[in-house]
């Protein structure tokens, strides 16, 4: 097996986690789902999954489970 040749250590600033979500989208979800999660996190101050399960949350005309 090939051993890793390099080790990367990264110190993240709080704002970097939003950029990393977009980069991670390539490996995990669509960009649209990540953008939706980022917008909801900015609006509510926490991850969208913590907003009460499957219950839609409405604020200022935005519904959590609607497509952006």
PQR file with spaces between the fields and no chain letter, atoms N, CA, C, O and H, PARSE charges and radii, in Angstrom:
ATOM       1  N    UNK     1       0.841   -1.190    0.000 -0.4000 1.5000
ATOM       2  CA   UNK     1       0.000    0.000    0.000 -0.0000 2.0000
ATOM       3  C    UNK     1       0.881    1.245    0.000  0.5500 1.7000
ATOM       4  O    UNK     1       1.995    1.237    0.523 -0.5500 1.4000
ATOM       5  N    UNK     2       0.366    2.301   -0.590 -0.4000 1.5000
ATOM       6  CA   UNK     2       1.107    3.554   -0.634 -0.0000 2.0000
ATOM       7  C    UNK     2       0.928    4.319    0.662  0.5500 1.7000
ATOM       8  O    UNK     2      -0.193    4.531    1.126 -0.5500 1.4000
ATOM       9  H    UNK     2      -0.539    2.308   -1.015  0.4000 1.0000
ATOM      10  N    UNK     3       2.031    4.723    1.232 -0.4000 1.5000
ATOM      11  CA   UNK     3       1.986    5.546    2.437 -0.0000 2.0000
ATOM      12  C    UNK     3       1.842    7.009    2.022  0.5500 1.7000
ATOM      13  O    UNK     3       2.368    7.409    0.983 -0.5500 1.4000
ATOM      14  H    UNK     3       2.941    4.550    0.855  0.4000 1.0000
ATOM      15  N    UNK     4       1.136    7.809    2.821 -0.4000 1.5000
ATOM      16  CA   UNK     4       1.027    9.229    2.483 -0.0000 2.0000
ATOM      17  C    UNK     4       2.406    9.888    2.519  0.5500 1.7000
ATOM      18  O    UNK     4       3.220    9.602    3.397 -0.5500 1.4000
ATOM      19  H    UNK     4       0.709    7.483    3.665  0.4000 1.0000
ATOM      20  N    UNK     5       2.655   10.768    1.558 -0.4000 1.5000
ATOM      21  CA   UNK     5       3.946   11.436    1.475 -0.0000 2.0000
ATOM      22  C    UNK     5       3.958   12.754    2.226  0.5500 1.7000
ATOM      23  O    UNK     5       5.016   13.231    2.637 -0.5500 1.4000
ATOM      24  H    UNK     5       1.994   11.000    0.844  0.4000 1.0000
ATOM      25  N    UNK     6       2.788   13.342    2.404 -0.4000 1.5000
ATOM      26  CA   UNK     6       2.712   14.653    3.027 -0.0000 2.0000
ATOM      27  C    UNK     6       1.619   14.664    4.083  0.5500 1.7000
ATOM      28  O    UNK     6       0.648   13.913    3.996 -0.5500 1.4000
ATOM      29  H    UNK     6       1.928   12.955    2.070  0.4000 1.0000
ATOM      30  N    UNK     7       1.785   15.515    5.070 -0.4000 1.5000
ATOM      31  CA   UNK     7       0.757   15.753    6.072 -0.0000 2.0000
ATOM      32  C    UNK     7       0.414   17.231    6.026  0.5500 1.7000
ATOM      33  O    UNK     7       1.304   18.082    6.039 -0.5500 1.4000
ATOM      34  H    UNK     7       2.574   16.125    5.140  0.4000 1.0000
ATOM      35  N    UNK     8      -0.860   17.533    5.972 -0.4000 1.5000
ATOM      36  CA   UNK     8      -1.312   18.915    5.915 -0.0000 2.0000
ATOM      37  C    UNK     8      -2.016   19.250    7.222  0.5500 1.7000
ATOM      38  O    UNK     8      -2.951   18.561    7.629 -0.5500 1.4000
ATOM      39  H    UNK     8      -1.583   16.842    5.961  0.4000 1.0000
ATOM      40  N    UNK     9      -1.566   20.299    7.867 -0.4000 1.5000
ATOM      41  CA   UNK     9      -2.212   20.792    9.079 -0.0000 2.0000
ATOM      42  C    UNK     9      -2.792   22.165    8.760  0.5500 1.7000
ATOM      43  O    UNK     9      -2.097   23.034    8.232 -0.5500 1.4000
ATOM      44  H    UNK     9      -0.806   20.859    7.537  0.4000 1.0000
ATOM      45  N    UNK    10      -4.069   22.355    9.084 -0.4000 1.5000
ATOM      46  CA   UNK    10      -4.761   23.593    8.735 -0.0000 2.0000
ATOM      47  C    UNK    10      -5.400   24.180    9.974  0.5500 1.7000
ATOM      48  O    UNK    10      -6.057   23.470   10.735 -0.5500 1.4000
ATOM      49  H    UNK    10      -4.634   21.649    9.512  0.4000 1.0000
ATOM      50  N    UNK    11      -5.210   25.471   10.181 -0.4000 1.5000
ATOM      51  CA   UNK    11      -5.909   26.187   11.248 -0.0000 2.0000
ATOM      52  C    UNK    11      -7.029   26.982   10.593  0.5500 1.7000
ATOM      53  O    UNK    11      -6.776   27.812    9.719 -0.5500 1.4000
ATOM      54  H    UNK    11      -4.676   26.048    9.563  0.4000 1.0000
ATOM      55  N    UNK    12      -8.254   26.734   11.009 -0.4000 1.5000
ATOM      56  CA   UNK    12      -9.410   27.356   10.369 -0.0000 2.0000
ATOM      57  C    UNK    12      -9.914   28.551   11.155  0.5500 1.7000
ATOM      58  O    UNK    12     -10.017   28.510   12.381 -0.5500 1.4000
ATOM      59  H    UNK    12      -8.459   26.060   11.718  0.4000 1.0000
ATOM      60  N    UNK    13     -10.218   29.595   10.443 -0.4000 1.5000
ATOM      61  CA   UNK    13     -10.911   30.736   11.018 -0.0000 2.0000
ATOM      62  C    UNK    13     -12.410   30.428   10.941  0.5500 1.7000
ATOM      63  O    UNK    13     -12.820   29.621   10.106 -0.5500 1.4000
ATOM      64  H    UNK    13     -10.134   29.628    9.447  0.4000 1.0000
ATOM      65  N    UNK    14     -13.235   31.046   11.786 -0.4000 1.5000
ATOM      66  CA   UNK    14     -14.671   30.729   11.783 -0.0000 2.0000
ATOM      67  C    UNK    14     -15.323   30.853   10.402  0.5500 1.7000
ATOM      68  O    UNK    14     -16.192   30.050   10.061 -0.5500 1.4000
ATOM      69  H    UNK    14     -12.902   31.701   12.465  0.4000 1.0000
ATOM      70  N    UNK    15     -14.931   31.814    9.629 -0.4000 1.5000
ATOM      71  CA   UNK    15     -15.556   32.026    8.329 -0.0000 2.0000
ATOM      72  C    UNK    15     -15.160   30.939    7.324  0.5500 1.7000
ATOM      73  O    UNK    15     -15.870   30.736    6.340 -0.5500 1.4000
ATOM      74  H    UNK    15     -14.225   32.466    9.906  0.4000 1.0000
ATOM      75  N    UNK    16     -14.050   30.241    7.546 -0.4000 1.5000
ATOM      76  CA   UNK    16     -13.589   29.201    6.627 -0.0000 2.0000
ATOM      77  C    UNK    16     -14.511   27.995    6.583  0.5500 1.7000
ATOM      78  O    UNK    16     -14.546   27.300    5.567 -0.5500 1.4000
ATOM      79  H    UNK    16     -13.473   30.406    8.346  0.4000 1.0000
ATOM      80  N    UNK    17     -15.257   27.721    7.639 -0.4000 1.5000
ATOM      81  CA   UNK    17     -16.092   26.523    7.642 -0.0000 2.0000
ATOM      82  C    UNK    17     -17.170   26.586    6.568  0.5500 1.7000
ATOM      83  O    UNK    17     -17.591   25.543    6.067 -0.5500 1.4000
ATOM      84  H    UNK    17     -15.229   28.286    8.464  0.4000 1.0000
ATOM      85  N    UNK    18     -17.627   27.774    6.201 -0.4000 1.5000
ATOM      86  CA   UNK    18     -18.611   27.899    5.128 -0.0000 2.0000
ATOM      87  C    UNK    18     -17.973   27.572    3.781  0.5500 1.7000
ATOM      88  O    UNK    18     -18.594   26.915    2.945 -0.5500 1.4000
ATOM      89  H    UNK    18     -17.285   28.621    6.608  0.4000 1.0000
ATOM      90  N    UNK    19     -16.748   28.022    3.568 -0.4000 1.5000
ATOM      91  CA   UNK    19     -16.034   27.689    2.336 -0.0000 2.0000
ATOM      92  C    UNK    19     -15.782   26.192    2.256  0.5500 1.7000
ATOM      93  O    UNK    19     -15.910   25.603    1.183 -0.5500 1.4000
ATOM      94  H    UNK    19     -16.244   28.556    4.247  0.4000 1.0000
ATOM      95  N    UNK    20     -15.428   25.572    3.366 -0.4000 1.5000
ATOM      96  CA   UNK    20     -15.172   24.136    3.373 -0.0000 2.0000
ATOM      97  C    UNK    20     -16.428   23.338    3.057  0.5500 1.7000
ATOM      98  O    UNK    20     -16.341   22.287    2.421 -0.5500 1.4000
ATOM      99  H    UNK    20     -15.325   26.050    4.238  0.4000 1.0000
ATOM     100  N    UNK    21     -17.596   23.813    3.487 -0.4000 1.5000
ATOM     101  CA   UNK    21     -18.836   23.122    3.144 -0.0000 2.0000
ATOM     102  C    UNK    21     -19.024   23.086    1.632  0.5500 1.7000
ATOM     103  O    UNK    21     -19.469   22.079    1.082 -0.5500 1.4000
ATOM     104  H    UNK    21     -17.666   24.667    4.003  0.4000 1.0000
ATOM     105  N    UNK    22     -18.689   24.175    0.968 -0.4000 1.5000
ATOM     106  CA   UNK    22     -18.834   24.192   -0.486 -0.0000 2.0000
ATOM     107  C    UNK    22     -17.849   23.234   -1.148  0.5500 1.7000
ATOM     108  O    UNK    22     -18.206   22.550   -2.107 -0.5500 1.4000
ATOM     109  H    UNK    22     -18.327   24.993    1.415  0.4000 1.0000
ATOM     110  N    UNK    23     -16.622   23.175   -0.652 -0.4000 1.5000
ATOM     111  CA   UNK    23     -15.639   22.244   -1.211 -0.0000 2.0000
ATOM     112  C    UNK    23     -16.043   20.796   -0.935  0.5500 1.7000
ATOM     113  O    UNK    23     -15.860   19.926   -1.787 -0.5500 1.4000
ATOM     114  H    UNK    23     -16.333   23.731    0.128  0.4000 1.0000
ATOM     115  N    UNK    24     -16.583   20.540    0.236 -0.4000 1.5000
ATOM     116  CA   UNK    24     -16.997   19.185    0.597 -0.0000 2.0000
ATOM     117  C    UNK    24     -18.198   18.726   -0.217  0.5500 1.7000
ATOM     118  O    UNK    24     -18.448   17.525   -0.323 -0.5500 1.4000
ATOM     119  H    UNK    24     -16.732   21.246    0.928  0.4000 1.0000
ATOM     120  N    UNK    25     -18.938   19.654   -0.787 -0.4000 1.5000
ATOM     121  CA   UNK    25     -20.126   19.304   -1.559 -0.0000 2.0000
ATOM     122  C    UNK    25     -19.799   18.391   -2.734  0.5500 1.7000
ATOM     123  O    UNK    25     -20.624   17.565   -3.124 -0.5500 1.4000
ATOM     124  H    UNK    25     -18.735   20.629   -0.701  0.4000 1.0000
ATOM     125  N    UNK    26     -18.627   18.528   -3.291 -0.4000 1.5000
ATOM     126  CA   UNK    26     -18.239   17.690   -4.424 -0.0000 2.0000
ATOM     127  C    UNK    26     -18.233   16.221   -4.023  0.5500 1.7000
ATOM     128  O    UNK    26     -18.618   15.360   -4.814 -0.5500 1.4000
ATOM     129  H    UNK    26     -17.956   19.199   -2.975  0.4000 1.0000
ATOM     130  N    UNK    27     -17.800   15.930   -2.804 -0.4000 1.5000
ATOM     131  CA   UNK    27     -17.689   14.546   -2.349 -0.0000 2.0000
ATOM     132  C    UNK    27     -18.968   14.012   -1.717  0.5500 1.7000
ATOM     133  O    UNK    27     -19.166   12.797   -1.675 -0.5500 1.4000
ATOM     134  H    UNK    27     -17.487   16.630   -2.161  0.4000 1.0000
ATOM     135  N    UNK    28     -19.852   14.901   -1.217 -0.4000 1.5000
ATOM     136  CA   UNK    28     -20.967   14.426   -0.410 -0.0000 2.0000
ATOM     137  C    UNK    28     -22.339   14.765   -0.980  0.5500 1.7000
ATOM     138  O    UNK    28     -23.115   13.859   -1.283 -0.5500 1.4000
ATOM     139  H    UNK    28     -19.691   15.887   -1.251  0.4000 1.0000
ATOM     140  N    UNK    29     -22.652   16.040   -1.132 -0.4000 1.5000
ATOM     141  CA   UNK    29     -23.982   16.469   -1.558 -0.0000 2.0000
ATOM     142  C    UNK    29     -23.872   17.395   -2.758  0.5500 1.7000
ATOM     143  O    UNK    29     -22.774   17.702   -3.221 -0.5500 1.4000
ATOM     144  H    UNK    29     -22.021   16.776   -0.886  0.4000 1.0000
ATOM     145  N    UNK    30     -25.010   17.833   -3.253 -0.4000 1.5000
ATOM     146  CA   UNK    30     -24.995   18.824   -4.319 -0.0000 2.0000
ATOM     147  C    UNK    30     -24.689   20.191   -3.729  0.5500 1.7000
ATOM     148  O    UNK    30     -24.913   20.432   -2.543 -0.5500 1.4000
ATOM     149  H    UNK    30     -25.903   17.584   -2.878  0.4000 1.0000
ATOM     150  N    UNK    31     -24.179   21.073   -4.562 -0.4000 1.5000
ATOM     151  CA   UNK    31     -23.873   22.435   -4.118 -0.0000 2.0000
ATOM     152  C    UNK    31     -25.138   23.107   -3.577  0.5500 1.7000
ATOM     153  O    UNK    31     -25.075   23.820   -2.576 -0.5500 1.4000
ATOM     154  H    UNK    31     -23.997   20.877   -5.525  0.4000 1.0000
ATOM     155  N    UNK    32     -26.276   22.890   -4.223 -0.4000 1.5000
ATOM     156  CA   UNK    32     -27.528   23.516   -3.794 -0.0000 2.0000
ATOM     157  C    UNK    32     -27.908   23.164   -2.369  0.5500 1.7000
ATOM     158  O    UNK    32     -28.373   24.031   -1.628 -0.5500 1.4000
ATOM     159  H    UNK    32     -26.327   22.311   -5.037  0.4000 1.0000
ATOM     160  N    UNK    33     -27.719   21.896   -1.958 -0.4000 1.5000
ATOM     161  CA   UNK    33     -28.041   21.489   -0.589 -0.0000 2.0000
ATOM     162  C    UNK    33     -27.118   22.180    0.409  0.5500 1.7000
ATOM     163  O    UNK    33     -27.568   22.587    1.480 -0.5500 1.4000
ATOM     164  H    UNK    33     -27.341   21.192   -2.559  0.4000 1.0000
ATOM     165  N    UNK    34     -25.840   22.319    0.079 -0.4000 1.5000
ATOM     166  CA   UNK    34     -24.915   22.992    0.980 -0.0000 2.0000
ATOM     167  C    UNK    34     -25.212   24.476    1.086  0.5500 1.7000
ATOM     168  O    UNK    34     -25.144   25.048    2.174 -0.5500 1.4000
ATOM     169  H    UNK    34     -25.475   21.989   -0.791  0.4000 1.0000
ATOM     170  N    UNK    35     -25.542   25.108   -0.042 -0.4000 1.5000
ATOM     171  CA   UNK    35     -25.883   26.528    0.001 -0.0000 2.0000
ATOM     172  C    UNK    35     -27.117   26.731    0.868  0.5500 1.7000
ATOM     173  O    UNK    35     -27.169   27.675    1.655 -0.5500 1.4000
ATOM     174  H    UNK    35     -25.596   24.643   -0.926  0.4000 1.0000
ATOM     175  N    UNK    36     -28.109   25.858    0.733 -0.4000 1.5000
ATOM     176  CA   UNK    36     -29.316   25.933    1.559 -0.0000 2.0000
ATOM     177  C    UNK    36     -28.965   25.797    3.041  0.5500 1.7000
ATOM     178  O    UNK    36     -29.464   26.562    3.867 -0.5500 1.4000
ATOM     179  H    UNK    36     -28.066   25.091    0.093  0.4000 1.0000
ATOM     180  N    UNK    37     -28.106   24.824    3.386 -0.4000 1.5000
ATOM     181  CA   UNK    37     -27.694   24.645    4.783 -0.0000 2.0000
ATOM     182  C    UNK    37     -26.965   25.871    5.310  0.5500 1.7000
ATOM     183  O    UNK    37     -27.179   26.275    6.453 -0.5500 1.4000
ATOM     184  H    UNK    37     -27.701   24.202    2.715  0.4000 1.0000
ATOM     185  N    UNK    38     -26.106   26.466    4.490 -0.4000 1.5000
ATOM     186  CA   UNK    38     -25.357   27.653    4.911 -0.0000 2.0000
ATOM     187  C    UNK    38     -26.303   28.817    5.158  0.5500 1.7000
ATOM     188  O    UNK    38     -26.161   29.530    6.151 -0.5500 1.4000
ATOM     189  H    UNK    38     -25.932   26.137    3.562  0.4000 1.0000
ATOM     190  N    UNK    39     -27.274   29.017    4.259 -0.4000 1.5000
ATOM     191  CA   UNK    39     -28.238   30.107    4.431 -0.0000 2.0000
ATOM     192  C    UNK    39     -29.049   29.899    5.701  0.5500 1.7000
ATOM     193  O    UNK    39     -29.244   30.842    6.468 -0.5500 1.4000
ATOM     194  H    UNK    39     -27.389   28.438    3.453  0.4000 1.0000
ATOM     195  N    UNK    40     -29.526   28.675    5.937 -0.4000 1.5000
ATOM     196  CA   UNK    40     -30.300   28.398    7.149 -0.0000 2.0000
ATOM     197  C    UNK    40     -29.452   28.592    8.398  0.5500 1.7000
ATOM     198  O    UNK    40     -29.940   29.105    9.404 -0.5500 1.4000
ATOM     199  H    UNK    40     -29.367   27.909    5.314  0.4000 1.0000
ATOM     200  N    UNK    41     -28.191   28.188    8.342 -0.4000 1.5000
ATOM     201  CA   UNK    41     -27.311   28.370    9.495 -0.0000 2.0000
ATOM     202  C    UNK    41     -27.089   29.851    9.774  0.5500 1.7000
ATOM     203  O    UNK    41     -27.070   30.270   10.931 -0.5500 1.4000
ATOM     204  H    UNK    41     -27.794   27.771    7.524  0.4000 1.0000
ATOM     205  N    UNK    42     -26.921   30.642    8.721 -0.4000 1.5000
ATOM     206  CA   UNK    42     -26.756   32.088    8.892 -0.0000 2.0000
ATOM     207  C    UNK    42     -28.025   32.707    9.482  0.5500 1.7000
ATOM     208  O    UNK    42     -27.943   33.580   10.346 -0.5500 1.4000
ATOM     209  H    UNK    42     -26.936   30.301    7.781  0.4000 1.0000
ATOM     210  N    UNK    43     -29.199   32.257    9.019 -0.4000 1.5000
ATOM     211  CA   UNK    43     -30.461   32.815    9.499 -0.0000 2.0000
ATOM     212  C    UNK    43     -30.751   32.449   10.947  0.5500 1.7000
ATOM     213  O    UNK    43     -31.182   33.294   11.732 -0.5500 1.4000
ATOM     214  H    UNK    43     -29.265   31.548    8.317  0.4000 1.0000
ATOM     215  N    UNK    44     -30.512   31.181   11.301 -0.4000 1.5000
ATOM     216  CA   UNK    44     -30.935   30.691   12.608 -0.0000 2.0000
ATOM     217  C    UNK    44     -29.792   30.507   13.595  0.5500 1.7000
ATOM     218  O    UNK    44     -30.044   30.278   14.778 -0.5500 1.4000
ATOM     219  H    UNK    44     -30.162   30.495   10.664  0.4000 1.0000
ATOM     220  N    UNK    45     -28.545   30.599   13.147 -0.4000 1.5000
ATOM     221  CA   UNK    45     -27.402   30.506   14.046 -0.0000 2.0000
ATOM     222  C    UNK    45     -27.037   29.102   14.470  0.5500 1.7000
ATOM     223  O    UNK    45     -26.264   28.940   15.414 -0.5500 1.4000
ATOM     224  H    UNK    45     -28.340   30.785   12.186  0.4000 1.0000
ATOM     225  N    UNK    46     -27.558   28.080   13.816 -0.4000 1.5000
ATOM     226  CA   UNK    46     -27.209   26.693   14.123 -0.0000 2.0000
ATOM     227  C    UNK    46     -27.475   25.838   12.904  0.5500 1.7000
ATOM     228  O    UNK    46     -28.064   26.302   11.927 -0.5500 1.4000
ATOM     229  H    UNK    46     -28.185   28.211   13.048  0.4000 1.0000
ATOM     230  N    UNK    47     -27.045   24.596   12.959 -0.4000 1.5000
ATOM     231  CA   UNK    47     -27.232   23.684   11.830 -0.0000 2.0000
ATOM     232  C    UNK    47     -28.716   23.466   11.567  0.5500 1.7000
ATOM     233  O    UNK    47     -29.511   23.420   12.506 -0.5500 1.4000
ATOM     234  H    UNK    47     -26.567   24.220   13.753  0.4000 1.0000
ATOM     235  N    UNK    48     -29.093   23.331   10.304 -0.4000 1.5000
ATOM     236  CA   UNK    48     -30.499   23.199    9.933 -0.0000 2.0000
ATOM     237  C    UNK    48     -31.139   21.935   10.492  0.5500 1.7000
ATOM     238  O    UNK    48     -32.351   21.913   10.708 -0.5500 1.4000
ATOM     239  H    UNK    48     -28.446   23.368    9.542  0.4000 1.0000
ATOM     240  N    UNK    49     -30.358   20.876   10.733 -0.4000 1.5000
ATOM     241  CA   UNK    49     -30.915   19.635   11.274 -0.0000 2.0000
ATOM     242  C    UNK    49     -31.425   19.809   12.707  0.5500 1.7000
ATOM     243  O    UNK    49     -32.206   18.986   13.185 -0.5500 1.4000
ATOM     244  H    UNK    49     -29.374   20.894   10.557  0.4000 1.0000
ATOM     245  N    UNK    50     -30.997   20.865   13.393 -0.4000 1.5000
ATOM     246  CA   UNK    50     -31.387   21.079   14.784 -0.0000 2.0000
ATOM     247  C    UNK    50     -32.656   21.917   14.907  0.5500 1.7000
ATOM     248  O    UNK    50     -32.972   22.397   15.996 -0.5500 1.4000
ATOM     249  H    UNK    50     -30.363   21.533   13.005  0.4000 1.0000
ATOM     250  N    UNK    51     -33.382   22.100   13.815 -0.4000 1.5000
ATOM     251  CA   UNK    51     -34.564   22.959   13.837 -0.0000 2.0000
ATOM     252  C    UNK    51     -35.863   22.208   14.054  0.5500 1.7000
ATOM     253  O    UNK    51     -36.926   22.710   13.690 -0.5500 1.4000
ATOM     254  H    UNK    51     -33.125   21.711   12.930  0.4000 1.0000
ATOM     255  N    UNK    52     -35.811   21.033   14.630 -0.4000 1.5000
ATOM     256  CA   UNK    52     -37.050   20.345   14.956 -0.0000 2.0000
ATOM     257  C    UNK    52     -37.376   19.186   14.047  0.5500 1.7000
ATOM     258  O    UNK    52     -38.550   18.920   13.787 -0.5500 1.4000
ATOM     259  H    UNK    52     -34.947   20.625   14.926  0.4000 1.0000
ATOM     260  N    UNK    53     -36.395   18.507   13.570 -0.4000 1.5000
ATOM     261  CA   UNK    53     -36.648   17.308   12.773 -0.0000 2.0000
ATOM     262  C    UNK    53     -37.244   17.619   11.423  0.5500 1.7000
ATOM     263  O    UNK    53     -36.701   18.427   10.669 -0.5500 1.4000
ATOM     264  H    UNK    53     -35.441   18.724   13.781  0.4000 1.0000
ATOM     265  N    UNK    54     -38.374   16.975   11.107 -0.4000 1.5000
ATOM     266  CA   UNK    54     -38.999   17.136    9.801 -0.0000 2.0000
ATOM     267  C    UNK    54     -40.016   18.264    9.751  0.5500 1.7000
ATOM     268  O    UNK    54     -40.614   18.516    8.705 -0.5500 1.4000
ATOM     269  H    UNK    54     -38.815   16.318   11.719  0.4000 1.0000
ATOM     270  N    UNK    55     -40.214   18.936   10.857 -0.4000 1.5000
ATOM     271  CA   UNK    55     -41.167   20.036   10.886 -0.0000 2.0000
ATOM     272  C    UNK    55     -40.635   21.209   10.074  0.5500 1.7000
ATOM     273  O    UNK    55     -39.506   21.642   10.301 -0.5500 1.4000
ATOM     274  H    UNK    55     -39.729   18.732   11.707  0.4000 1.0000
ATOM     275  N    UNK    56     -41.424   21.741    9.127 -0.4000 1.5000
ATOM     276  CA   UNK    56     -40.967   22.918    8.395 -0.0000 2.0000
ATOM     277  C    UNK    56     -40.905   24.130    9.312  0.5500 1.7000
ATOM     278  O    UNK    56     -41.762   24.298   10.180 -0.5500 1.4000
ATOM     279  H    UNK    56     -42.342   21.389    8.943  0.4000 1.0000
ATOM     280  N    UNK    57     -39.918   24.956    9.128 -0.4000 1.5000
ATOM     281  CA   UNK    57     -39.764   26.158    9.944 -0.0000 2.0000
ATOM     282  C    UNK    57     -39.935   27.364    9.032  0.5500 1.7000
ATOM     283  O    UNK    57     -39.229   27.493    8.032 -0.5500 1.4000
ATOM     284  H    UNK    57     -39.222   24.819    8.423  0.4000 1.0000
ATOM     285  N    UNK    58     -40.866   28.244    9.371 -0.4000 1.5000
ATOM     286  CA   UNK    58     -41.119   29.419    8.540 -0.0000 2.0000
ATOM     287  C    UNK    58     -40.699   30.673    9.293  0.5500 1.7000
ATOM     288  O    UNK    58     -41.069   30.893   10.446 -0.5500 1.4000
ATOM     289  H    UNK    58     -41.440   28.139   10.183  0.4000 1.0000
ATOM     290  N    UNK    59     -39.914   31.482    8.598 -0.4000 1.5000
ATOM     291  CA   UNK    59     -39.534   32.790    9.103 -0.0000 2.0000
ATOM     292  C    UNK    59     -39.355   33.698    7.899  0.5500 1.7000
ATOM     293  O    UNK    59     -38.599   33.373    6.983 -0.5500 1.4000
ATOM     294  H    UNK    59     -39.613   31.303    7.661  0.4000 1.0000
ATOM     295  N    UNK    60     -40.026   34.806    7.890 -0.4000 1.5000
ATOM     296  CA   UNK    60     -39.915   35.790    6.814 -0.0000 2.0000
ATOM     297  C    UNK    60     -40.122   35.157    5.439  0.5500 1.7000
ATOM     298  O    UNK    60     -39.437   35.520    4.483 -0.5500 1.4000
ATOM     299  H    UNK    60     -40.640   35.071    8.634  0.4000 1.0000
ATOM     300  N    UNK    61     -41.051   34.222    5.333 -0.4000 1.5000
ATOM     301  CA   UNK    61     -41.378   33.619    4.056 -0.0000 2.0000
ATOM     302  C    UNK    61     -40.430   32.531    3.583  0.5500 1.7000
ATOM     303  O    UNK    61     -40.550   32.072    2.447 -0.5500 1.4000
ATOM     304  H    UNK    61     -41.607   33.927    6.110  0.4000 1.0000
ATOM     305  N    UNK    62     -39.496   32.107    4.414 -0.4000 1.5000
ATOM     306  CA   UNK    62     -38.559   31.053    4.033 -0.0000 2.0000
ATOM     307  C    UNK    62     -38.964   29.774    4.739  0.5500 1.7000
ATOM     308  O    UNK    62     -39.143   29.761    5.957 -0.5500 1.4000
ATOM     309  H    UNK    62     -39.398   32.480    5.336  0.4000 1.0000
ATOM     310  N    UNK    63     -39.109   28.691    3.974 -0.4000 1.5000
ATOM     311  CA   UNK    63     -39.437   27.390    4.537 -0.0000 2.0000
ATOM     312  C    UNK    63     -38.215   26.512    4.451  0.5500 1.7000
ATOM     313  O    UNK    63     -37.600   26.399    3.390 -0.5500 1.4000
ATOM     314  H    UNK    63     -38.963   28.702    2.985  0.4000 1.0000
ATOM     315  N    UNK    64     -37.855   25.887    5.557 -0.4000 1.5000
ATOM     316  CA   UNK    64     -36.642   25.079    5.619 -0.0000 2.0000
ATOM     317  C    UNK    64     -36.632   23.963    4.595  0.5500 1.7000
ATOM     318  O    UNK    64     -35.599   23.721    3.972 -0.5500 1.4000
ATOM     319  H    UNK    64     -38.354   25.979    6.418  0.4000 1.0000
ATOM     320  N    UNK    65     -37.741   23.279    4.400 -0.4000 1.5000
ATOM     321  CA   UNK    65     -37.738   22.118    3.524 -0.0000 2.0000
ATOM     322  C    UNK    65     -38.093   22.446    2.074  0.5500 1.7000
ATOM     323  O    UNK    65     -38.298   21.531    1.276 -0.5500 1.4000
ATOM     324  H    UNK    65     -38.580   23.476    4.906  0.4000 1.0000
ATOM     325  N    UNK    66     -38.170   23.722    1.718 -0.4000 1.5000
ATOM     326  CA   UNK    66     -38.408   24.081    0.325 -0.0000 2.0000
ATOM     327  C    UNK    66     -37.084   24.121   -0.431  0.5500 1.7000
ATOM     328  O    UNK    66     -36.025   24.320    0.164 -0.5500 1.4000
ATOM     329  H    UNK    66     -38.003   24.465    2.366  0.4000 1.0000
ATOM     330  N    UNK    67     -37.151   23.932   -1.730 -0.4000 1.5000
ATOM     331  CA   UNK    67     -35.943   23.979   -2.558 -0.0000 2.0000
ATOM     332  C    UNK    67     -35.575   25.428   -2.810  0.5500 1.7000
ATOM     333  O    UNK    67     -36.442   26.272   -3.036 -0.5500 1.4000
ATOM     334  H    UNK    67     -38.012   23.771   -2.214  0.4000 1.0000
ATOM     335  N    UNK    68     -34.282   25.709   -2.770 -0.4000 1.5000
ATOM     336  CA   UNK    68     -33.811   27.068   -3.068 -0.0000 2.0000
ATOM     337  C    UNK    68     -33.503   27.182   -4.536  0.5500 1.7000
ATOM     338  O    UNK    68     -33.093   28.245   -5.000 -0.5500 1.4000
ATOM     339  H    UNK    68     -33.577   25.023   -2.586  0.4000 1.0000
